[in-house]
């Protein structure tokens, strides 16, 4: 999951003055999709893999489920600030950890609903996790003027609530409550939107009531996907809100459908993090978000090209797994992009015609099955005690989509 840290100063671009970013947004928003790329060059192809059997995937999901059941906190949540390392990301207490815990809990609840099976213990864990989300999401706020980690929890909270809505269709009172809470989370995202459109998670420059955070492509895409699910239940999503986010995402799109890390990188497009290998963990989520919001340039062939690139060049992402310093790996990749990127790759596979999916499902499943830890978890970046929760949830939900 993506509680992003500072980009190391040894290669970070200078902070763009927020006012300049807003001016650029206003002057380029009108261009929209018309100025964007229209073609996609052929990419690399991965070597064949042995298709995993359904029993292998089922056993892996059962082990992941067992890990989530055993790691749930007494209050129904997942994750804590209790375990740490010498280097940690900026996390002002208590707000940052409230946001982290809510985001991870939302992912764990969603994963258990989708991939945990029908056992009584799973149902009990889901109920406890849902109770925590229903009680705590209404309290979620901006961590402090400089930190907006809450945006991750608003987005993943919406997606968990959408799954919760379908669990007990006969309980109208509960469904009404969930719809109201989804609408509230959409409103929070309206409040914490970046001044130039889209979403970021740090605002070190101005600390204004309306955030001047530099929007990032991947967070903006994450929010857009959540907003799409909210509107699928009939929750009102203001058109101007989605339009500004779509414009921000397109501004960060390169002609080859790589995506810049953030808007400040429009002045540093040649940095390694913005090249195809550096964008592997972002292109999937950004392509998926644009596809869901009707962008006709995100064709089946484009999705296939970037899925094959993810598999063929997987080493660029995998090399960063478990590195303790963000962005220290090749192409400035950070470890926390790994399972995040593969989770959204599974969402891209879902967009393809069923007959075209097996090749991509088999490659994705093979990657994830081979990386499961001995305790049944998956993790890619050590961060307090949240990383196994988000890694396991992302991997389980992706694996579930690999079952035929």
Secondary structure by P-SEA (a helix, b strand, c coil): cccccccccccccccccaaaaaaaaaaccccccccccccccbbbbbcccccccaaaaaaaaaaaaaaaaaaccccccccccccccccccccccaaaaaaaaaaaaaaaaaaaaccccccaaaaaaaaaaaaaaaaccccccccccccccaaaaaaaaaaaaaaaaaccccaaaaaaaaaaaaaaaaaaaaaaccccccccccccccccccccccccaaaaaaaaaaaaaaaaacccccaaaaaaaaaaaaaaccccccccccccccccccccccccccccccaaaaaaaaaaaccccccaaaaaaaaaaaaaaaaaaaaacccccccccccccccccaaaaaaaaaaaaaaccccccaaaaaaaaaaaaaccccccbbbcccccccaaaaaaaaaaaaaaaacc
